């Protein structure tokens, strides 16, 4: 699919949120096999990356994203994804949005 970096980021954010909802809380915490990270462990670094990208877009200091219960990951992702989209609405932040879309796509594929 094609589209602007913003459209792609919005689309991938929606896809990851759908995937997280489909996994449910039990599967979020359990790794696919005994050696790999759980889906929750895969999501948390992306949360921080989205928060950092929004901070960059707004020219403010980054903040540490708190670690909440696995069942809150979808909500955290939704809020931080929307924050980034809002922060990049007026600037020339195509590169930030493209990186976010790439990272969200990779996350979706890993889940």
Buried (B, 14 or more C-beta within 10 A) or exposed (E): EEEEBBEBBBBBBBBBBEBBEEBEBEBBBEBEEEEEEBBBEBBBEBBBBBBBBBBBBBEEEEEEBEEEEBBBBBEBBBBBBBBBBEBBEEEEBEEBBBBBBBBBBBBBEBB
